[in-house]
Amino acid sequence: MTKTNVRNVALEILLQIEKNQAYSNILLNQMIKKHEVKGKDVGLLTEIVYGTIQRRDTLDFYLAPFLKKSKKLDQWVRILLRLSLYQMVFLDRVPERAIFFEAVEIAKKRGHKGTASLVNGVLRSIQREGLPSLDQLKDEVERLAIETSHPLWLVKRWIRQIGMEETRKMCEVNCTPPEQTARVNRVLTTRDELIQMLKEDGIEAEAGSVSVDAIKATRGNLVHANAFKEGYITIQDESSMLVARALGVKKNDQILDSCAAPGGKTTHIAELLDNTGKVFSIDLHKHKVKLINEAVNRLGLENVETKALDSRKASEIFKAQSFDKILVDAPCSGFGVIRRKPDIKYAKSELDNGNLAKIQLAILNEVSTLLKKDGILVYSTCTIEYEENEGVIKAFLEQNEDFELDDTIENYLPEIVKPYLKNGQLQLYPHYFGTDGFYIARLRKRV
């Protein structure tokens, strides 16, 4: 595959994301298979796609002075200019002459000579005149939003929650690629044995820095490792690995995972049970339940039972006080995983959070009736929004006086995160440890 084709594929992916609100991670994998992208080209394609999405608003700011008739610009031409400019500004190893040549060739094939001329003219003008300065934006908040390519409403919201400096750090880290981490299947191996196994497979890895269950790849792709195919690892972020640990799983526990797809936390719970007890794993969609089953089978676990079910109707299937522990890893805005899914920040609106909070509270209210007295309920999200996190827990506790926050969560989580624990709750931001942003609350049902 030539690099021109790589950029053609990148353009097609970015166009579909904008037109159809397709998910970048899913679409990228589909297009890699469809176009049989191989080797180093996969890395280049991934970098161009994610980088262009991550920096979209910054790129548009840089392009604006050079696009005097931008309203009449075809969508694909704007995207072609974005991905070309992304390479010019953020990828040192790509020669500018190659970027210009390939952008013009794509413009000729997709459009006509006039389009190719426009693309060439814009890129050469930028090369000649340089980029407009962000310093011309006098409002500090607006400048941060454009500089890190986050919606202004979201930056303002975060500043209200955590202040300007913390917001700046978080926005900046959201523009960097995430580390590749995986969870060790302790039913089959130890972390040290796994690192050695991967080394023999040509993959360099080291112990994770946050979770005792984590490894971090420093060279090579964990998805392609034999260890993955044979069930020794699960691809998962380190902060996400803390959720199952927060449950304080004991052998023979009966545990409900109420929003379980794609199965990362279900399988972690099952591993911690060491194939004793039972994890009842439910999710709203049948095709997502299939993903849970695939993960369970790959990992060789025998103590998981799955069902397609709306967790807001869980009491129709399960009896009251059936479970020792319950996990609600709730559907959320996902603002903690912007590095992995950069299109999230453009797809959401301020209204979404309030709607999500209602769903999250409804799930908690429903499944809480299924917990035994003195049982543990863990609520988690991969977002950093107060309204979906502490706000939901506050509302739940006001409506359910038989529950209380449980400070013993600190007994189940690593020392490194303890400074961020407060009243049985943990809020991690992406810039703390380079992990996903995550919220975890541990609640106990009174006797």
N, C-alpha and C positions, 0 to 999 in steps of 0.2 A: 504494500500500500504506500502510495506517495504521500508526502506531507500535505499536498494540495487536497487530496482526498480526506485526510484527517480534518482539515479545516472545513471542508464541505460537510462532513458528518457533524462537526461541532456546530456549524450554522444551522443544520437541520434540527438538531437537538434543542438548541436555544430558541429556535422559531416555534417548535412544538410546545415548549414550556410556556412561552408567552401567549400563544394562540389558544392552547387547550388546557392550560394550568396543569400540565403533566408534571409528575414528580421527577426531579432531576436524577436522583440516584437510580430509580427503577428504569427510566428511559435510557440513561447512559448505558446500563448493563445490557438492555435489549439491543441497542444500536451497535454495541461492540460485537455482539454475537451475529447480528444481521449482516454487518459489513465485514465481519471476520478481521477485525482490527487485532494486530498482534504486537507482542514485545514492547519496545520503547514507545511505539505509536499509541499504545493504551495510556501510558503515562502522560504523553503530550495532549492527547484528546481530553483526558480527565482534567488536566491542569487548565486547559483553555476554557472548557465548559464551566467548571466550578469557579475559576478565577473571574471570568466575565460576569457570572451571576453575582458573585460576592462583591464585585466592584462596580456594578451597573450604574449607580447614581453618580459615582465619581467620574466614570468614563463619559457619561452624558454631560456632566459639567465641563469636562475638558473639550468635548466635541462642539458644544453649543456655539461658540464664536465662529466656528468654521462651517456651520450649517445654517446659513441665513434663510434658506427655504425649507427648514426642517419639517414643517407641517405637511408638506407635499411628499416627503421622503417615504418610500415603501418600507414596511416593517423589516423585511429581510436585509435591506441595504443598511439600515441603522444598526442592526445586529452584526452585520459583516464589519462595519466600521468599529463597533465596540470590541469585537474579538480581535481585530487587527491592532487596535490601539492598546488593548490589554497586553498583547505580546510586546509591543514597542516599549511600554512603560514598566511592566512588571516581570518580563522574562528576559534576562540578560543574554542568555545563550542563543537566542534566535536573531540572526542578522536582519537588519531593517530592509535590505534589498529583497530578501526572500519573502518577507511579510508583504511588501508592496506588490511584488510580482504575483504572488498567489492570490491576494485580495482582488487584483485586477482581473486575473484569469477567471475567478469565480464570478465576478460581476459581469464579465462578457458572456459567460455561459447561462447565467440566470436572467440577465437583463439584455442590454444592448451596448453599443459603443459609448453612448451618452452616459450610461450608468457607470461603465468602467472608467470613463474620463473623470466623473465626479468623485469616485472612490479614490482614484490616483491623486487628484487635485487636493482633496481634503488631507490625505495622509502626508503628502509632500509639504503642504502648508504647515502642518503641525511640526514636521521635522525641521522646517526652515525657521518658523517663528517661535517654537517652544510652546509649552503648556500654559494656559492661564493660571494665575496664582490663586490659591484658596484663601489667601490673606485678604482678598477683596471682599470676602464675606465678613462683615463686621460683627454680626451676631454670633457669639461663641457657640451657641447650641446648634444653630443652622450649619455652621462650619464643621462641627463634629459630625453631624448627620451626613453631610455631603462627603467629607473626608473619609469616613468609614462606611459609607453607603448603607445607612439605616434610615427608615422612614422617620421624619421629624417627630410625628406624634409618639412614636415608640421611644425615641431618645428622651423626649420631654417626660414621658411616663417614668422611665427608669431613673432620671435625675430626681424626680419627686420621691422615688422609693429609696435610692441608695446614694444619691449625691453625684456631683459632676465628675469627681476624680475616679470613683469606682465605675461609673458609666463609661468613661473614656477608656479605661483599661479593658472593660468587657467588650466594647465595640471594636477595639483594636485586635483583641485576640480572636474575635469572630471572623476576622479577615485572614486568618492563618489556617493552614490545613491541619486536621486533627491527627493525633497519633493513632497508630494501629495497635489495638490491644485485644487480648482474648482471655477468656476464663478457663482455668485448668479444670478438667473433669476429674475431681479427686477420687471418684469411685474407681477410676482406671489407673491413675498415675499421680506422681507428685510434681511440684513445680520444677524442681531441679532436674528430675528425669525428663520432663517435657522439653526443657531448654536444650538438653543434650540431644534429644530425639530430633528436634528441629535443626540443630547444628549439622547433624548427619544428613539432613535433607537440604542443606545449603541455605538455611534461614537463620540469621542471627537474631537472638532475642535475649531479653533480660527480665528480671523480676519487675513487676509494676511498682509504682511509687505510692499508690494509695491503698489498693485492695490486696489482701493476702492471697486472693485467688487469681491475681492478674499476672500476665506476661505482656511485655511490650516488644513489638518487632522493631529492630533497628535496621535490618536489611532483608529484603524478600517479602513475598506476599503470603500472609497466613492462610488466606482462603484456598490457595493452591497447594498447601502443604498436605502430605499424607496424614499428618496428625489430625487435620480437620476432617478429612474423609473418613478416618477410622474412629472418630468420636472422642478424641482426646481433648479437643478444645471447642469453645463456642466464641464466636466473634462478639465482643461486648465491650462497652466503655467501662472504665474503672468505677465511676460514680454509680453507674447502674448496678454494679456488682454488690454495692452496699445494701441494696434494698432487701434481698433475701436474707442477708446476714442480720438485718435489723429485726427480723421476725423472731430471732432466737430459736431456731428450729431444733426440736428434740426428736429422737428416734420414736417412731410409731405415731407421730402427730398426724391428725387428719386436718388437711389444709386446703382452703379454697383460694385459687387465684382467679379473681373475678373479671379481669380485663386482660386476658393472657397473651394474645398474639403479639409478636410471632413466636413466643415461647422461651425467650431468654431467661426470664425470672422463674417461670414454671420449672424449667429443667435445672436451674440452680437450686431451687428448693428441693427437688427430687434427689439431686446429688447430695445435698446436706443431710437428707433423710437416710442416705446410704441404702437406697432401695428397700427401706422399711416404710410403714405408714402408707399414706396416699395423698397425692395432690389432685384435687378436682379442678380442672383447668377449663374455663369457659370463655367464649368470645362471641360477639354478636354475629360475625360473618363466617359462613361455612368454609369459604376458600382460605380464610385466615386460620381456622381450626386445622385445616390440612397442613399448614406450615408448622403448627405446634407438633402435630403427629410426626412429621418428617424429622424435626429436631429431636424428639423423644427417641425415635427409632435409630437415628444416626449415633446418638450418645449411649445406646444400649440400656435405657432406663425402663423399668418394669412397674413402677409405682405411680403412673400418671393415667388419669381418666379424663377424656376431653368431651366437650359438648358445645354445639353452636346454640347460644342462648343469650338473650339480652339480660345483663346482670341486674337490671331494674325489675326483672321478673323472677329472680333467683328463688324466692320463697315458694313459687309454684312447683319447684322441682325438689328443693331441699327442705328438710324439717328444721324448725327453730332449734337453736343451740346444737347444731350438728358438728361444728368445727372448733378445734383447739386454737387455730390461727387463721386469719383471713388477710389476704393482700388485695388492696385496691390500687393498682398502678393505672391511674385514671387517664382517659383520653384528655389531651390538653393542647394548649397553643404551640408547644414545642419550642419555645424561644431559648431553651437551654441547649438545643442541638443545631443552632444556626450554622456552625462550621460544617456539619455533615449535610445539612439540607438548607443551603443558603437561600433558596427560593421562598422559604417559609416567611422571611421578614417582609416580603412584598405581597404575599398572598393573604395576609391577615388584616383585619381592621379592629378598631377600638371596641366595636360592638361584640366581637367574637368572645372576648374574655367573660363577659357577663353571661352569655348563653352557655358557655362551657362550665362555668361555676355552678349553674343550675343542674346540669347533667351530673357533674361530679358529686354534688350534695345528694341528689336523688339516688345515685348508686350506693353511697355510704349509708344512707338511711335504710335502704332495702337490705343490703347484705349484713348489716350490723345485727339484725335479728337472728341471724344464723350462727352467731358466735356464742360459745359456751361462756358462763360466768367465770371471771378471772382469765378469760381468753385474751389474746392479743390481736389487734387490728393495725396493720401498717398501711398508711396512705402515702402514695408517692406520685410525683409527676416529673417530666423532663422539661419543666418550664421554670421561670424565675419570677413569675407574676404573683404578687401578694394576693390578688383577688382569687386566684385559683389554688393557692397554697394555704398560707395562714388564715386567709379570709374564709375559705371553705371549712377548715378545721374549727375555727371559732364558731361559725354558724352551726356546724354539726354538734358541737359540745353544748351549745345553748338549747338545742332541740332534744338532746339525749343525755339526761343527767346521770345515767348509769355508766357513762364513759368518762375517762380522765386521761390526760396526757401522761406518758410513762417515761420518767427520767432514766430508767434502767437501760434505755437505748444505748447509753454510753458504754455499757458492758459488752456490746456486740459489734461496736464499730472501732476502726483503727485509731490509734493515738493521734495521728496526723490531722484528723478532721475534728477532733474534740473542741478546739477553740471556736468552731462554728456551730456547736450544739447549744440549744437554748430551749428549756422547758419541753424536753422530749422531741424536739424538732431539729432537723438539719437542713440548712440551705447552703448549697454549694453554687458558686458562680464560676463560669468557665475560666476566668483569669486566676483563680486560686491555685489550681494544680494542673491546668491544661486539660482538664476532663470536661465532659458535658456538664451543663448546669442542671442540678437536680435538687428536688425537695423531698424529704422523708420525714414523716411523723409517725410515732409509735403510740398507740392508745391501748388502754387496758379497760376491760369491762368489769365493773365493780361486782363483787360477790353479793 
